[in-house]
């Protein structure tokens, strides 16, 4: 089982996160995904990572990692790709899933949302 590390390196002019995987991660069932906020990114913390689509690819759901005390905003989050996913038949056997990262900007403390993709292959 692989650990896919996604570094949040900045915020673009439209308010989208700049991710070092260009917003598309490829993973397999049982893999771990870790999101890290880099120090000069302009992002203060991640407030939530959610998946509201028909197929929830994460179990357990992403959460702060390691668990931080309430006075220390979460700068690292981690989730695991479900091992019991049902895949469509070939040739379209990948599951392409949009999920949401809610984050707080250092600049003004406002919460914004970004929609990257996770592609899960059988």
CORNOR-V298390 format. One record per backbone hydrogen bond with DSSP energy under -1.0 kcal/mol. CO is the residue of the C=O (numbers start at 1). NH is the residue of the N-H. E is the energy in kcal/mol with one decimal. If there is no record, write none. Layout:
<<CO	NH	E> <CO	NH	E>>
This chain:
<<2	32	-2.9> <4	34	-2.7> <6	36	-2.7> <7	20	-2.1> <8	38	-2.4> <10	18	-3.2> <12	15	-2.0> <16	12	-3.1> <18	9	-2.6> <18	10	-1.0> <19	22	-2.0> <21	24	-1.3> <23	117	-2.8> <25	119	-3.6> <27	121	-2.5> <28	31	-2.2> <31	81	-3.1> <32	4	-3.2> <33	79	-2.4> <34	6	-3.5> <35	77	-2.3> <36	8	-3.5> <38	41	-1.9> <42	106	-2.9> <45	104	-2.8> <48	102	-3.2> <50	100	-3.0> <57	82	-3.4> <60	80	-1.3> <63	78	-2.6> <69	72	-2.3> <74	46	-1.9> <75	37	-2.5> <76	65	-3.0> <77	35	-2.6> <78	63	-2.1> <79	33	-3.2> <80	59	-2.8> <81	30	-2.0> <95	120	-3.1> <97	118	-3.0> <100	50	-2.3> <101	114	-1.9> <102	47	-2.7> <102	48	-1.4> <103	112	-3.0> <104	44	-3.1> <104	45	-1.1> <105	109	-1.6> <110	105	-2.3> <112	103	-2.6> <114	101	-2.8> <116	99	-1.8> <117	25	-2.3> <118	97	-2.9> <119	27	-2.7> <120	95	-2.7>>
